[in-house]
Amino acid sequence: MRGKIILTLILILVLSLPLTGALCKSNQNQNPSNPVTLKVWLILQDKKSFDNIVAGYRSQNPNVNFEFVEKNEDQATYEKELVDAIAAKNGPDIALIREDWVAKHYDKLVSLPETKDKNQETMVKEFKDTFVQAVSEKMIYDNKIYAIPVKMDTLALYYNVNQFTEARLYHAPKDWNEFVYDVKLLTKRDQYGNLTQSAVAMGTTDNVEHSQDILYTIMIQNGTKMISDDHKSATFNTSITKASGEVFYPGTNAIDFYYSFANPAKETYTWNKTMPNSIRAFADGKVSMIFDYGYRQDEIYNLAPTIHFQVAPMPQIKDTTNPATYPYFWAFGVTNNSSHSTDAWNFIKYLSQTSNSVKKDKTKEAYKSMTEGVSLFQGQPYIARTFYKSREPEQVDSIFQTAIRNVVNGQPLQAALDSASASVTTILQTKG
């Protein structure tokens, strides 16, 4: 159900928003007598949520009809079926593409076409000016726009309100200093020193959902340069020199901090690889905090209907001027199987006009007044940051999971990152 309910609600409500924006202005069909049917593949969405949107679009383009197809919710299955269908020349006109698949499959997509008024360079500039940074980081490849999202989810902090109150903590930690302080108060041990209540599911990988995304966030917050500018090599294991002359390894420092919550030698030790899955542990009250995306809320309530939890913004480095969290989103793209790519792009532009949740100016406004709950998922897209994960993003995720696993099993921090960097560099140089 990843993201399904949140994105469905957005799509139901979008027509109430004004249709503005130079970049995404949709043109009426130039041949109203020529019928067109656009096939749209969906994942994690209900096609009924598009009824009002289609009605509004067809009022301007009466000859354009739609066939929405709900596909298997397993992402690997969906991706394979989409790739196979495109190869067989039987793919849809429009498909939802996960944000880190654009670089992987851009050669199967049709980029946003130039108009008589705007060339690619102008369109890309307007795109970057309109959408939040994470959208530009993922939707543009080879200086062309390949997909447009209407919603973005972001990594946030879930916390058990009752356990916080019991520990005399009355708000979520805003920075990592507060976070460490809270961890020490929330962790409980028996008389033999064994953990009886964990403060946070953090430090391992196999029983922590999105462990690599949590690590990415800490690395990016810490100023780690993840990939070289030419996308040819991984750089997250390298050093930087501070203004003071100190040599600093931001990536190594980040994984050290992440692992410290599963390191028995640290005073922040509160989690280990024998613990249950982080979501299950949180629902059962065995851990006070987890990091996850907004879509996870309904799953937690289904597991534990009476649990009292809140969702707070992602903690940041104290007094930082570069706040960051990690994004997750899907975007609509046009496949190269489409015989009606102009009509398909017109519909995607119409969709993008109606959503403010990924627009830079709207999210900036929301971020300034951001609070817990729904509000943070409206504001955090403004500080969402990501990086180029090659044309094999799942392999990169797996490499980082292996690095965490190796550290937990005793490998030195720098050695684990050096090995991971070499593996990612090999992917970048062989597959792009």
N, C-alpha and C positions, 0 to 999 in steps of 0.2 A: 504493500500500500504506500510505498515511498513517495511522498509528495502528492498523492492523489487527491486527498480531501482539500488541502490548501489550494492547489492549483485549480480545482474544480470551482471553488468558491470565487476565485479571482475571475475566472472566465464567465461565470454567471453574472457578475457585477460590472464587468468592464464597460458595457454599453451605456452606463450612467455617467461615464466620464467624457469630457469634451474631446472631440477628434481634432487634435492640433499637432503640429510638428512638421517642419519643412522636409526633413529627411524621409519621413514615413508617410507622406501624403499619398493616399490611394486614388488612382484615377478610375473613372467609370470605364466599363468595357467599351471599346470603340466599335464593336460589331454586335449590337444587341440582338440581331436576328440569328446569330450564329451560336447554337447551343454548345455549352461546354460543361463537362462533368469532371470535377477534381476529386481524385481519390486521396484521402488523408489517413495515414496510419497514426494511431494513438497508442501510448503505453502509459499506464497508471492514471488514466483519465476515463471519464464517462462521456460517451459521445452526446448524450442528452444535454450536457452542459453547454454545448455549442448551438443549441436551437435558437436562442435569442440573437446570438452573434450572426449566425447565418441569415436569419430573417432581416436583420439590419443591413447586412452586406448585399443581399439579393434585392432589397428595395432600391439600391443604386445600380445593381448589375443583375437584372432579372433573368438573363440567359445563362448564368453560372449556377450549376447545381453541384451538390456535394455528396460524396459517399464516404462516411466515416467508418473506419474499421478499428475496433478495439483488439489489440494484439496481446499475446502472452505477457504477463507482468514480470516474468523473469528477464532481467536485462540481457544476459548472455544469449538467451533464446531469441529474444527480439532482435538483437543486433545480427545474429547469424541469419535469421529469416529475412531481414531487410537486405543484407548484403547479397544473399542468394537470389532474392527476387529481382534486385537491380541487375545482377549478372545475367539473369534469364530474360531480361527486358520486360519484366512483369511487375516492376516496382511501382509504388504509389507516386502521385504527383508531389505530395507534401508528406514529410515524415518528421516526427519528433526525434531530435538528435541530442544525445547527452553532451554536456559542455566539453568534455575532454575527448569526444569522438570526432570533432570537426577536423582537427589536424589529421586524424587517422583516416577519415573517409571523404576529405574535401574533393578528391578526384571523382567521386560519385555524385557530386552535387553541382548545381548551377548557381553561380554567384549572383548577387544582386546586380541586375543589368544597369548599364549606364542609360541616361536619358539624354534628350537633346539639350537639356540645360545643365547637366552635371556629369562630369567624368568620374572615373574611379577615385582619383585623388580627392576630389571635392566630397564625394560621398563618404569616404573613409574618415575624413576630417569631421564632417557633420556627425557621423556615427559616434566617434570618440567624444565629441562635445555633448552628445545627447545622452549616451548610456554610461552607467557606472564603469569603473576601470576594469573590473573582472569580466564584464561582457566583451569589452574591446580586446582583452588579453586572450579570449577563447574563440570569439566568433570571426576574427580576421585572420586570414592566412594568405600569404603571398600578396599582401596589400589588397585583398578583395574580401567582401563581406559574404559569408556563406550561410548564416543563420541568424535569427533574431528571437530572443526569449521574451516571455511576458511575465515571468515570475522568477525570483531567486530565493533559495533557502540558504541559511548560513549556520555555521557552527556556533552553539551557545552553551551556557552552563545551566544544567538542571540541578535543583537542590531540594532536599526534603525539609520543608518548613518546620515540621514538628521537631526533628532532630536538631535543627539550628536553634530553635527556641529553647530546647532542653540544655543546649550548650551555652545559652545566653548570647547567642548570635542573632541579631535582628535584621540583618540585611546580607545580601550576597556579596562576596568579595569583588571589588572593582579592579584591583590590580593583583599581580602575583605575590606581592609582599603580604597583602591581606589574606590571600588564598593560603599561603604557607602557614600563617598564624591560625587560620580556621581549621586546617588539616590537623594540627597538633591538638586542638581542643575537641575535635569530633572523633578522632581515633580512640577506640576503646580496646583494652587488653585484659585478659584474665590474670590471675595471680602468678601464672607461669610465663607471662609475656606474650601469650598467643593472641592474635587479633580476634576480637569478638564483634567489633563493628568497624568497618572501613570508612574513611572520610571521603575517598575519591577512587574511582576506577581509572587508574592511570599508571603507566610504567611498563606494562606488558603489551602484548599484541593479540594473542589468540583468544583472550577473553575480554578484550576491550573493543567495542564497536568503533570503527573509524579511527583506529589508533594512528594510522599514518597521517590522516588529516589533522589530528590534534598535533602531531609532531610538526607537520608542515606549517601550521599556524604559529607555533612557538619559534620555529626557525625564521619565518618571514618577519615576525615581530622583532626578532633579535638582530635583524639586518643581514641575514644570510642571503647571499647571491646564489640562487639554486642552480641556474643554467647559464652558460656563457651567452653573450648577445647574439652570436651567430648560430646558436642551437646545436653546436657541434660537441660540446663537452659538459659534463656535470661539474659544478664548482662548489657544491654545498659543504665539501670537506676542507676547503681552503681557508687561509687566514686573511685577515685584514689588519692594517696598521692604524691604530687610533691616533688622534691628533697629539696625544701625549707621547707617542712613539712606541706604545705597548703593542705587542703582537697578540692578536685575539682571534680565536677560532669560533665564530658565532654558531656554526652548525653543530660543532662538538659540544659547545656550551648548552645548546638547546636540547640535544639528546641526553646529556647528563642530567639536566633539570627534569626532563620527562621521566627518565628511569629512576630518579631519586625517590619517587613514591612507591617503588617496588624494590628498593635496595635496602636490605635489612641493616646495613651499616649506617644508614642515614636516619636522622631524627624525624624525617618526614615519612618514614616507612609506614605504609598503610594498606598495601595491596600486593598480591603475588599471583603467580600463574596457577595456583590451585583453586583460586576463587571461581565462582560461577560466572556466566556471561554477564557483562555489565548491566544490560537492560533488565535481565531477570533479577540480578542482585538489587538494583535500585527499586524495582517494583516490590520486592520482598522486604525492603527496609534494611538490607544488609550493607548498603553503602549510601552515604549521604549526598554525594555529588557524582554526576557523570557529565560528559560533554557529548552533545548530539545535535541533530538538526531539528527544525520545527515540526517536520512530518511525524516525528516519533511520539508526540504527545498522546495521540489517540491510542497507539499501541500500549503505552504505559497505563493509561486509564482502563483499557480492556483487561490488562493483566491484574491491575489492582484498583478497582473502582473507588475505593475509599481513601486512596493515598492523597496526601496534601503536599503538592509540590509546586514550585514556581520555576519559571525559566528566566534567566538573567543574561545580560550581555556578556560576551566573551571577556574574561579578564585580560588586562593589558599590562605591559611593563610600566611601572610607576613613572608618571610625568612624561610619558612618551609623546612625541609629536607626530608619530607615524603609527596610529592604531591599526590593527588588522584582525580579521577573522577569515575563515575559509568558506568558500561558496560551493553550492551544489545546485545545478539547474539544468533544465532541458530547453531546447530551442527548436523553432520550426525552420526547416530547410526544404529546398526544392531539389528533387532528385533529377539526375540526367536522363531518366526514363520519361520524364514529362513531355507531352506534346503541347502543353499549354503553360509553359514556364512563366510567361508574362502574367497570365491570369493568376497563377499560383502565387507569384511574388506579390501581386496586388492584394491578395487576401491576407498574406502574412503581414504586409505593411499595415493593413487595416487592423489586424489584431494588435500589432505593436503600438498603434496610436492610442489604443484604449487602455493601456496599462501604464501606470506610473511607478510600479514597484521596482523597476530597473532603470528608471530615468534619473540622471545625475542630480538635477535640481530638486526633484521631489524627495529623493532619499536623503539628500543633504539637509533639507528642512526637517525631515523626520528624525534624522540622527541627532540634531541639536536638542530635540525635546524627547529623546528616547528614554523609555522606562521599561520595566519588565513586561513579560507576556507578549501579546501580539505586537505591541509598539516596537519592540526590539527587532522583530523580523521585517518591519517596515524601514527601520533606520540602518541596520547593520549592512545591507548591501552597499551602502556608501563606502564602507571601509573594507569590503571584501577584496582579498588579494589572492592570486593564484600564480601559477607558473606553467611554462610549456613542459608537458610531461611526455613528449615524443609522440610518435605515431603508435606507440604501444603503451597506453597509460596504465592498463591493468598490470603489465609487467613491472612498471616503475613502482606502483603501489606495493606489489609483492616484494620488490627489492628492499623497500623501506621497512616493510614488516619483518623481513629476514634480518635486517640490521638491528631492529629492536630486539628480536628474538636472540640474536647472537650476543648482544650486550647483557641481556637477562641471564644468559648461560655462561657469562664470564669473560667474553671477549673484550679487550680494551676498547674504549669509546672511539678513539681515533682510528684504530684498525678496522672497526666495524663500518665507519663512515667511508674510509678509503676504499674498502672493498665494494661498498654500495656505489660509490662514485664511479669506480671502474666499470661496474656492470651497466650503470645508466649510460655512461659515455659510449660503451659498445653499442647499445641500442640506438643512440643518437647518430652514431657514425655509420651504422649499417642499414637502419630503417628510417632514419630521419626524425 
